[in-house]
């Protein structure tokens, strides 16, 4: 439903230092490992939002004690519930990670979510769960939640998973492997892995919690148990990119404090794409972008699919054609991001060809538009960038940003201009 539109006010070149919240991707990985560890872990700088809250609720139902405060999350594990009904809202990450934990924990569990989550595929992860000895029953459509998992826990074993649809299938099993005693769980990927940078993040999180990880040809050996730890969550690189894109769109300057280009988060590579488009990029206490005349580029976003829409909006404001590649899995996100993003770009005046893995974007004279977020937090935040430069941009249903970035509108609307 299109309602409660948020008006974006155009402005001159923005000039700001911005502190974005912690990464929800890092937060959820650290939460799961803290819940498997024996003792209290502290997660500083954690990223709040609906997805993380669903993860918190699920881990509490699984028997961990979680105390969220503004500065830090305190998690006391290990989670040891033998029966739980988990409702994951619209969080695909939480659904897949909880499937991994429910494979690892002996017990009987049901997992469900909202209408959109019931359209998010988990069949390849479910097949791996059955190979590992879990009993699985579909409570609706096969391959999609709701589902029931009955498990006797994970013995040391080897498993093959197809992660070409989502790297979260692979990450879920790697996290589950943290609950396996020596010699551990060997997780192998069948073919190409979607968004491989997120697997790198999972491996870094495992190592931060003391889990032994050994990489070999086509697979990873994971051996627990994790140890309770203090963990500093990095600023969210995907959230940072809306503000770096604001500098590009307005010809201004934005520095996102505390985020470095050496981060394992794949989305930090977005700054390099902006550099190719004509911006200047520096690193001094954070990633800084200074805008310049924008030109279209051909770019591979396979390591940063969550920033694809942000690029698409900047490309619509550039001169010349742009091509985005490497993002076949955009069709199975919160919405069909390939088709729906193209529809909204056309409202702005761009010509867009939709490909299997991305778009070709040819900018046209920009025009005012009411943007339908399609229930997608990233659609709303990406298209807000266009409104800084194009008068008359309104974002319908702006509350969808609460999924990952509840404070977005306050920070974005306060961007000062020179």
N, C-alpha and C positions, 0 to 999 in steps of 0.2 A: 504494500500500500504506500502511495506517495503522500506524505503528510509532513507537517512541521518543517517547512524548508528553512535552511540556514543561508542567509545572504552573505556572500563574500564581497568585501569592499576592496576595489582596486586601489593600488598605492604605487608610489614611486619605488626606486630601488630599496629593498629592505637592508637593514644593517643590524645584526644581532648576534650575540652569543647565546646558544640555546642548550639547555640541559634536558635531554629526553629521558623517559623512564627506563628501567632495566629491561633487558631482553626477555620476552615471554618464552622464547625458545630455550634460552639458557635456564630460566627459572623452572620450567617444567621438567627438564632433564635433571637438574639438581634436586628438585623436590622428590622425584621418584627414587633417586639413589639415596637420599637422606632417609626416606621411608623404609628402605631395605637395610639400612645400617643400624647397629645396636648402639643407642645413646643419642645425645642431643647434637644436632647440626644447626648452624646459624647461617642463613642466606641473607647477606647484606645487599642493599640496592635492588631488591627483587622487583620484577615487573608485574604490577597489578593489572586487572582486567578480567572480563568474564571468563575467558579461557583458563586463566590461571586459577580463578576461584572454583571452577568446575573440577580442576585437578586437585585442589585442596580438599574439596568436599569428598571426592572419591577416595583419596588417601586416608581421610578420617574414617570413612566407612570401612576401609580395609584394616583399620586398627592402629594407624599411626596417630600421634598427637601433634597437632599443628596449631601454632599460635601466631597469627599474622599481626604484625604491628607496622606502622608506617615506615620505620627504619629497617626492620629485619624480620625475617620469617624464622621462627624456631620450630624445629621438627624433631620429634622424639620417636625413634623406631626401636625395634623393627615392627612393621605391619604384620599382624599374625591372624587376622580374621579368617574364619573358614567359611563364611557365608556373607554375601553382601549383594545388594541391588544398587547398581551404579547408574546415575543419570548424568550424562556428560553434556547436556545442552546442545550447543552447536559446535563444540570443539573437536575437530578431527584429530588433533594431536593428542588430546587427553584420551579419546576413545582408543587410539592405537597403542599408546603407552600403557593404558590400563589393561588392555588385552595381554600385553607382555607380562605385566605383573600378575595377572590372574592365571597365566600359564605357569608362572614360577611359584605361586603360593598354593599349597594344598587346600582345596575347598571347592565350593560351588558358588558361581557368580553369574549375575545377569548384567548386561550392559545395554543401555538405550540412550536416546537423545531426542532432540527436536526433529521436526519434519525434514529439515535440510540434512541433518546428520544421518538420517535414514536413507539418504541418497549417496552417502560417501562410501566408496567401496573398501571392503576389508577381506575379500575372498582369498587373496594370496597370503595374507598374514594368517588367516584361519587354517589354510592348508598346512602351513608350517606348524601351527599349534597342534594339529592332529598328528603330524609326523613326530612331534615330540611327546606324544602319549596322552594329550588332553582329549576329552570327549567334548564335542561341540554340537550345539543344536541351534538351528536358525528359528527364531520366533516370528519371523515375517518373511521377507523376500530373501532368497538364498544369496549370500555374498554381501549382505548389508545388515546393519543393526535393525532391530534388536536381536541379541543372541545370548545364549547361555554357555558358559564354559565350566566344565568340571575337570579338576586337575588333581594329580597326586604329587605335584611338585616336579622339578626338573632334575633328572639325573645327568651326569656327564654324558654328552652326546653330540652328534653332528646334525646340522639342519641346513637345508637349502631353501632360500626364499627369493621370490621374484619381486624386486623392489623398483621395477620400471615405472609403475604407476605412482608410487610414493616412497621416498626414502624412509618415511616413518615406519614402514614395515620392518626394515632392517634395523633401525634404531631401537624399536620396541624389543626385538629379540636380543640385541646387544645389552640393553638395560636388564632384561630378564636374566641374561647370563651372569650378571653380578650376584645373583642368588645361588649360583651353582658352585659346589665344592670342587676342589682339584680332582681331576685335571681340567675341569671347566667345560664350557659349551663352545663348540666350533660353529660359527655362523658363516655361511657362504652365500654369495649373491649369484643368482642365475641371470647372467647378462648385465646390461647397463643398469646403473642406479640413477634414478631421478634425483636431482638436486643434491649432488654428492657433498656439497659443503656442509649440509646438515648432519651427515654421517661423521664428518671431521669434528663437528661440535660435540656429538655424542661421545666419540672416543676421548676427546679432551675432558669431558665431564667425568667419564669413568675413571680416568687417570687421576683427576683431582680428588676423587673419593677413595683412592687407594686400590682400585680394582686393577688386576693384572690383565693387560691387553697385549697380545702378540699378533702382529699382522703377518699374513703369509699370502701365497699366491691365491687370489680369489676369495680370501676369507679372513676371519679374525677369531682368535681363541680368547675367550673371556673367562676369567676365573675370579670369584669373590672370596670372602665377603667384602662389601664396601665398609669403610670406617667412617664414623661420624666426623664431620669436618666443618670448618668455617669456610664459606664460599662467597666470593665477591662477584655479583652478577654484573656483566658489562652493560653499558648503555645499549639500547636496542638499535641496531644498524638500519633495519627496515624503517622504523619510526624516524630515525635521523634523516633518511633520504627525502622525506616530504619537505623538510626545511632546507636541505641542500638544493632541492629542486626549486624552492622558492627564490633562492639567490639566483639561480640560472634563469628563471622565468622573468624576473624583474631587473636583471642586470645589477643586482646588489651583492651583499656579502653576508654569509652566515657561517659561523663556526659552531660545530657540535662538540661541546666540551667532553673530555674524558674518553673519546672514541678514537682509536688509532687505526691507520690503514693496515697494520699488521694483525688485526683481529682475525680470529678463525671464522667469524661470521661472513658468509659469502657476500652479503649485501654491502659490505664496505667497498666492493669493487665498483659500485655505482658511481663513486666519485671519479674513477678513471674514465668512465663513459662520458660523464659531463665534461671532463677535460678534453676528450676527443671532439665534443660538440662545440668547443670554443671557450669553455670556462677555464679559470686558473685555480689550481688546487694546491693547498699547502697543509702542513701538519705542524701545529704549535699549540700543544695542550689540547688538541682535538683536530678533527678534520675540518678544514676551512675551504669554502668555495666562493670564488668571486665570479660573477656572471659576465658574459661578453656576448657578442653577436652569435646566435645559435645556428648551427648547421646540422643537417640530417646525417646520420651514420648508420652503419650496419653493425649490429651488436648481438653477441651471444649471451643470453641471460639464464643459461642452464644452471649456474651456481647461485642465482639470485632471483628466482621466479616471483617472489613476493614483491619485488621492486619493478616488475614488468609494467604494471599500470602507471606507475610514476614516470617511467621512461616514456610511455606512450603519450602522456599528456605533454611532457616537455617537447617531444618530437612534433606534436601538433602545433607548437608555437615556434618551431625552428623554420629555417629556409631550406628547402630541398627535401627529398624523399628519405625516409628512414625505414630500416628493416630490422625487426626483432626476431631472434631465432632461439631454439632450444627449450621451448616451454610447452610441450605437449600436455603436461599434467595440469595446465591452467583450466581445463574443462571440468575438473573434478575438485575444485576448491569450493569456497562458500557459495559461489555461483559459477556459471560457465563464463569464466573471465575472458576467454577469447571472443566469444560472440557478443557478450553484453558490453564489454569495454569498447568494442568496435561500434556498437550502436550509439553509445554516449559520445564517442569521438566525432561521429558524423553530425551529432547535434551541434558540436562546436564549429563545424564547417570543414572538417578534414575528410578526405577520401581515404577509405581503409579497405584493404584486401585482407581477408582472414585466411591464414594458412594452417596446416596441421600443427605447427610448432610456434606460431606467433602472428605477426602482422606486417604488412607494408603500409606505411602511413605517408600520405601526401598532404601537407598542410594547405588549407584554404583560408580565405579571409575569416578571422574568428568572429563568432557571434554569440549573443546571449543565449543561455539555455537553462532549463530546469533539469538537473542531473538526477536520474534515478539510480540510487546506490545498489539496487537489486539485493538488498539485505547484506551487502558486502562492505565490511569496514574499510578495506583497502580501496574500494571504488570511491567511497566518500572522501577519504583523505587525499587520494591522488588528484581527483578533479577539483578539489579546493585550490590547488596550486594554479590552475588556469584562471580562477577568479581574481587572483592578485593582479593579473594583467588585462583580463577581458571583462568589461563591465557587464553586469546582469547575470552572472553565474550564481545559481542557487542550488543547494544540495538538499534533496529530499531525504527525509528520515535520518537526520544527522546523528541520532543517538546510536546508530550501529557501530560507531567508533569505540563504544565501551567494550567491545570484544577484546581489543588489544591495547587501546590507548585512551582511557577514559578522560584524560586531561588535555586531549588534543586541541579542542576548540579554544580553550583558554590560552594555550601557548600560541596557536596559529593566529588567532585574531589579534593578539597583542604584539605581533611582529612590527617593530618600528621601521619607518622609512626615512631616508635622508631627504 
